[in-house]
Amino acid sequence: MTDAKPAARAGFGLSLKGRALRYLAAREHSRAELERKLKDHEETPGQLAQVLDDLQAKDFISEARVVESVINRRAGRFGASRIKYELLNKGLGAEAVSEAVSKLKVSELERAREIWRKKFDGSAPDAAARAKQMRFLAARGFGGDVIRRVVSQADED
């Protein structure tokens, strides 16, 4: 029986650019993420930087698309502080991150309400249940003022 990948087994794996394109085909990656993932595959010093510069010049790597992608995937489930943390961990610029977070804060209350509605049947019957709801929203990255407004409004309904 023949192996489907004999070339990879013989030491002829993907090139650095091929690996980068494979990562980018799966989802948007920042330059810092690609550097972190590909540094062990660099054969000569400076090769990785050259490949990433080439990909960035051809607009395969885009900070704006990474920000947009993360927001589209995460905004329905997480608050602005959790998304901010994720964007910063991707090595994105502080200006792009702060701009994205300020846009997210506009819809923070409504997103928190929607997440709360999906998780809980209604207002909390006692203080312990209310605390549980508040911890849930806090773990999702919502701010204290938003959490208080969502949980207290539920009590008023």
N, C-alpha and C positions, 0 to 999 in steps of 0.2 A: 504494500500500500504506500503511495507516495504522499509526502507531506505537502501541504498547500503553500507553505512559505519557506522553501529551501534557501532562497537568497538571504533572508533575514537570519537564518540559523548559521549561514556561512560567514556572517560578519558584515554583510552588505545591507545595512539597515537604511532607514530613511535619512535623508540629508537634514541638516539643521533647518533649512527653509521648509522642507517637506513636513517636518515635525511641527513647526510654527503654523503652517497652513492647516494642518490637521486640527490643531487646537482652535484656530480661528474659525474653522468650518463648524465646529460643535457649538461655539458661542463666542460672543465678543470677549476679548481679553485685553487688558491694559499692557503697555510695554513692560511695566515692572513685573506683572504676572508672568509674561512670557520669558523674561530674563530669569526669573526664579525657577521656572519649570525646565528651561533649556540649558542652563549653565553647565550641567554635568555632561551634556552632549557636545560641547564646544571642543573642537579638535585643535584649533590654533588660537592664540590670544587675539582678540579683536574680531574674530569671525562672527560671533553672536551679535555684537554691536552693528556690524556691517549688514548682516541679514535683517535685523530689526529696523535699521535706518532705511533700507530698501523697501521693506514692507510698509513702513510709515509713509515714505514718499509716494508710494502707490495707493495710499489711503486704505490699506488693509487693516491698519491699527489706527483707531480713532478714539480719543478720550471722550468725545461727545457721545459717540454711539455706545460706549461702555456705560456711561452714566444713564443714558436713556434705557438701555437694556436692563440694568439693575432696577431702576425705578419701575419699569413696566412689569418685571417679574415679582417684585417685593412689595410694592405699595398697597396691594390688596390684602396683605397679611401682616405688615409691620409698620411701626411708627417711624418718624423722621430720625430719631436718634439711632435706632438700630440700622437703618439704611445708611446713615452718615458713617457709622462705624464700618460697615461693609465697604463703602466706597473708599474710605481712607485706607483700609487694608489692601485694596487693589492698587495702591500706589498712585492714585489720581491726584491732580493738583488741588490745592486747598481752595482756590477760587472757584473751580468747577463744582467742587463738593458743596461749598457754602451756597452757591447759586441754586443748586438742585435741592438742597435742604430747605431753603427759603420758599421755593415753589411748593414743596411738599407740605409745609406748615399751613398753607392756605386750606388744604383739604383734610388736615389732621383730625379735626373733631368728627367730621362725617365718616371718615374711614374707621376711626375708633368705634363709633356707634355701630357701624355695619359688622365689624369683627365681633363686637360684644353681642349683638343680636344673634349671630350665627352660633356662638358658643353657649350662651345662656338663655334659658326659657323666659326669664323676666327678672324683675327686681329681686334683690336679695332679701330673704325673710329675716335675717339677723345680721349682727355685726361680723360674725365669722365668715358668713357667705359673702358679705360685701367686701371684706378684706381679701378673700380668695379671688373675687372678680377684679379687684384693683391690682393684685399681684400678677394676674394673668395679663392684663393690659400693660403693666409696667415691663414685664418680661418681653413683650412684643415691641417695646421701644417707644411707647407713648409717654408724653410728659405728664407730670403730676396734675397740672391744672386741667388738662384734657380728660384725664382719668376721673377726676372728681366730678367734672361736668357730666360725663357719660353715666357714671354710677348714680349720682344724685338725681339726674333727670329721670333715670329708670325708676327711682323711688317715688318720684312725683307722678308718674304715669298711672 
